């Protein structure tokens, strides 16, 4: 922990006490009860998933704790700032290991909820709990916040669901605030305050037709990605809409080649073009190249891509814009079946998301 309390005081006075005003993106009453029952909710969860879990548990009248990784020594499978939410009945969202300490974290969180006071606990190397060890040999410090401020949690959910990043400031005394401004804060202690920055979840737009589009949609949903699909293939759209009822997939039919009004982008989103009929591409690619996607990919061979670029040059697109198109698509060369291509492309997208959300 840093020894500079003056920095912390100035940080909180200047930023931390001012709630970040994010445009409302969701209505709380419209949020689904994603985790019914009494079992663990989700181990593989994004920060938005964890915060939404905490919010919804509170709305159901349950006491809940927000748990954050605030220190690491040695090897670790998670990073500073990783979140976990635990309800008083033992349900939880998020994870801090491959199952090594989750049960202990849940038990500690339940005790903190009953006690009503925040606490800091170390597991692994250097921990007083000698029976709880991490196989990697490392150690992890956790901050337990019972009954976190529901207004702050709600605002954090609104920000991330609205595709806006945020920075949380927490203190061992129980303080929880959202810092104003768009600065990416390196996760760590600033005096007596732990700062952590969170990006919106990966968003992926699939534009195309055929089996590749469906394979990409299914794999993306398995990963927990926010998915949208645009296709001239009615069969693909119909199948995608069956998923929309339970998983929130947005699917729309393309009727003519051309720009799509609701093809909205942000810096945390990727778009992939999976057309065999490349006549659908030029106007849609031209639209995408004016938007802030972190990844624009297109299916096809090098020869196909050369023809694609020639068409876009004829339409007057500058070379600087054309270099944003990643093709051939995917990390596995010459994938010959839809599932392999989708896996190859999704891995490339996820790698790009990891890079744009990494702290430098």
Buried (B, 14 or more C-beta within 10 A) or exposed (E): BEEBEEBBBBBBEEBBEBBBEBEEEEEEEEBEEEBEEEEBBBBEBBBBBBBBBBBBBBBEEBBBBBBBBBBBBEEBBBEBBBBBBBBBEBBBBBBBBEEBBBEBBBEBBBBBBEEEBBBEBBBBBEBEEEEBBBEBEBBBBBBBBBBBBEEBBBBBBBBBBBBBBBBBBBBBEBBBBBBBEEEBBEBBBBBBBBBBBBBBBBBBBBBBBBBBBBBBBBBBBEBBBBBBBBBBBEEBBEBBBEBBEEEEBBBBBBEEBEEBEEBEBBBBBBBBBBBEEBEBBBBBBBBBBEBEBBBBBBBBEEEBBEEBBEBBEEEEBEEEBBEBBBBBBBEEEEBEEBBBBBBBBBBBBBEBBEEEBEEE
